Amino acid sequence: MVFTQSLKTIRAGVLEIAYIEVGPAEGWPAVLSHGFPYDVNAYAQVAPILAARGARVIVPYLRGYGPTRFLSAKTMRSGQQAALGKDLICLLDALGLQRALLAGFDWGGLASCVAAALWPQRVEGLVSYAGYDVIDLRRQRHAFAPSLECTMWYQHLFQSERGRECLEDNRRALCRILWEQWSPQWTFDDITFDRSAASFENPDFVDVVLHSYRFAFGTESGDPELQDLEDILATRPQIAVPAITLDGTQDPLKPGGTADHSVMFAGPHQHRAFTCGHAFPFEAPEAFAEAILDLHEVSTSA
């Protein structure tokens, strides 16, 4: 399944954000955010399920992906977590939405968790793959088990200019390897991959991706204008909004799952695990949509 809706754009914060909108304009808003290295097409099967249940589904291209563009050449091409979370809030502001349900995986899960932690009054509820996804920068800057370090080879590669060259010159090949490694039981065809890979041709893709992982490793500084938000995130704030967290039991990036993240959720919280890999909305769209629908029901009946 592919999106047939026309692409929309809107100025939001430092970006001209491109997005797909599905469902009734007066429906309850749900913003679905993709990760690296994916794009809006991860939600092509999820969005119609939600729209059929009355949702106004908004699926943005993140900074550095697809048609989304920075408004100024002077803006730092940051990929840090505070930037991703703030982008979501700026999008809500631009769309005139006081509150929305946020859902995401990978970078999109990170962005949604950050927004929920920093701006809970703007978030109806949170569906996050995987778990409490706010990056613990202190922990990130120390070694994990060798098996996980091996899985995160791309993050190590991206710390060097050799990594920049590899991503710049071989972005499709590199990203396809990640799709295959992270979702070992998911069989996707060339058309499916190529549809998303077109988004990696964004002129800021490489800079944003590299900064994201270099900032997390502590090898590059963040945007000074976002430091106040990063200071709050460094305190590991609990998420108080209603939340459902998801795990894919075949995801090599999340060995053992994230059930133990429950202590980071101060509000109503459920954790669900499914037999799939990292590309959860692609691999288990019904389960992803069901989590959003269940959460909306909980938040509206509270």
N, C-alpha and C positions, 0 to 999 in steps of 0.2 A: 504494500500500500504506500502511496505517495501523497503529499499534500497537493491539492488542486487549488487552494486559495491563493489569491494574489498577495504578493509581498507588500508589506507596509513599512514605512520608516517614520521615526519621530525623534526630535532632538531631546536628549535626556542627559543632563549633566554635561560631561565632556565628550559625549558621543552622539552620533546620529545612529540610533539603534534600528536595525532591520529586524522585523519579526513577522511571524505568521499568526493570524487570528482565526479561530474556529469557534463556531457556536453563536448563540444569540447575543447581541450587543448589550442587552439588559440582564444577561445571566450573571451568576456568581463568579467572580474572577479567580482564575487559577493560572499561575505563571510557572511554566515548565522550563527548566534550564539544563542545557546539555553540558558535557564535559570535554576534556581533551583525550584523544583526538577524534571528536565526533561533531555533530552539528544538530540543527533542528530536526532533521529527518529521523533521529532516534525516537521521536514522539509521533511519527506518522500514524501509528496504530493506536496510540494512547489517546490522542486528542479527540478523535471521533466518538470514542466511548464516553468521554466526559461531556462533550457537547450534546450528545443525545440525552444526557441527564441534566441539562440546563446550565452547563458551565460556559462561561466566556473564557476560552482557552487562549492564552498568549504565550507564544514560544519564541523567545528572542535568540538571535545570534549573539553570542558573547563577544566582548571586545577581542579583536584580532581574528574574527571568523566571518566568513561569508561577506555580505554587503555592509555589515556594521563598520563605521568609520569614526576615527577621532575627528573632532571639529577643528582642532588646531595642531599644527606641526610642532608646536612648543610643548604640548602635553606629554609627560613621561609615559612611555609605553609599558606601564606597569602591569604585571600579572598577579600582584600580591592579593591576599585574601580580602583585605579591606576594600580594595578597588572593586573586586567582583561583587561583594555584598552591597556596596554603595551604589553600583550600577543598577541593581534591582530596585532599590528605593527610588532612585532618580527616574527609573522607568515608570514606577507607580505614580510618581508626581506628575510626569509628563502626560500620562494617560488619565489623570484626574481620579485615580483610585485611592481611596483612603486606606483600604485594607484589601489583602488578597491572600489566597492560599498559595504557598510556595512549595515547589517540589523540584528535586534535581538529583543528578548522579554525577560522581566525579567532581570536576570543577563546579558544576551546577549544584551539587549537593553542598559543597563548600560555600558557595555564594549564598545559598538559601539558609544554611545554618548561621552564617555571619549576620545576615539580615535579621533573622529571627532573634539572635542573641543581642544585637545592638539596637534594633528598632521593633521590639515586640508589639507595640501598639499598632504597627502597620501590617502585622501578620496574623491572618485568621488561623492558620495551622501550618505544620511543616511535615512534608514527606521527604525523608533523606536516605539516599543510598550513598555511603554506608555509615550509619550511626551518627554520633556527634563528630562532625567532619571539620570543625574548626582546627586549624593546624597548631599543634603545640610546638612553637618554634624552638624552645629550649631543647625539647626531646628530639626534634627533627635534626638538630645539629650534632647528634651523637649516633653511633652505629647501632643498627638493628642486627638481628640474627643473619648470618651469612646467606641463608636461603632467601630471605627477603631482600637483602642487598643485591643479590643476583637478579631477582625479579625486577628491581628498580634500576637496572642497568642504564636505561635511557636518562634517568635523572642525573646519574653520574656523568654520562656523556655530555649532557647539556651544560655542565659547569665550565667547559673549555671552549675555546674558539674552534677547535676541531669539531666539537658538537654543533656549533653554529653552522659550520660548513656542511656537515652531514644533514642537518635538518633543512637547511636552505636548498641544497642540491638534490636531496633524496626524500623530501617530505612524504610523498605518497608511499614509497616503499617502506620507510621507517614506521609510519603510522599503521600500515597494513600489518606489519609484524606485531605491533602492539595489540591490534584487534584480535589477531589469531592467538597470541599468547594469553591474553586476559580472558578470553571466552573460548576455552578449549573444546567445548562440545557444541558450539554454535557454528553452523554451516551457512555462510553468507556468500552471495555471488558477486561477480565483478560490478554489476550494475548498482547493487546496494552500496558497496564501498565507494565507487566512483561518485555516486550522488553526494555523499558526505565529503569526500576528499576534495571536491571543488571548493569547499569553504576554506581549505588550507592555503589557497592562493591569495588570500587577503594580504595586502602589503605589510601589515603589522603582525602577522601570525608568528613569525619567527621571533621577533623582539619580545612580544608578550609572553610566549611560551618559555623562552629562555629566562626572562626575568622572573617568572613565577617560580621556577625551580631553583634559580640562583638565590632569590630572596629567601626561600624556605631553607636552603642550606647555609645561609649566612654569608654568601660570597658576593652579594650585591646589596646595596642599601635600597630601602623602599622610597616611595614618594613622600617627601617631607610633609606635604599637605594632608597625608593620611596617617601621620604618626599618632595623633590623638586616638584614632580608632584602633590602631594596632596596640597601643598601650592598654586599652580596655580588653582587647582579645587576649592579650598576654596573661590576664588574670584568670583565664578560663571560665568565663561567665556561664552559668547554667542557662538552659533554654526553658523558658516558662510557658511558651505557647503549647497547645495540644500538638502532639507529634506521633508519627508512626515512622519507625526506622526499618530499613530493609537490608537484607544480606543475600548475596548469591553464594551458595556453598562451594561453587567451583571457581571462585575468583582467587587467583594466586596473589593478588595484592592485599587481600583481607584474610590471611590464614587464621582460622579459628573463629572468624566472624566478629561482630561488634556488640553482642548481647551485653557485655560488661560495661557498655557506655551508658547504661540506664541511669547511673548516678548523676549524669550530666543533664538530665531532664527533670525539671522541677514541676512541670505540669503533667496532665494526663499523657501517658506514653505507652505505646505498644511496640514490640519488636517482632518482625516476621522474617523467616528465612525460606528461600526457595532454591530449587536445583537449577542454577544458572550461573553464568559468569559475570564479568564486570559490566557488560553492556545491558544492564537490567531492562530498560524500557524496550530495547530491541528484542531481547530474548524472552521476556515475560510481560508483555504489554498489558494483559488482562489483570495480572497481579498488581502492577504499578497503578493502573487506573482504579482498581478496587480499593487500594490504600487511600487514594485521594478522595474517592467517594465516601468511604467510611469516615474519614477524618472530617470531611465537610458536614456529614450528618451529626457527628459528635459536637462539632463547634457550634452548629446552629441550634442544637437542642440544649446546649448548656445554659 
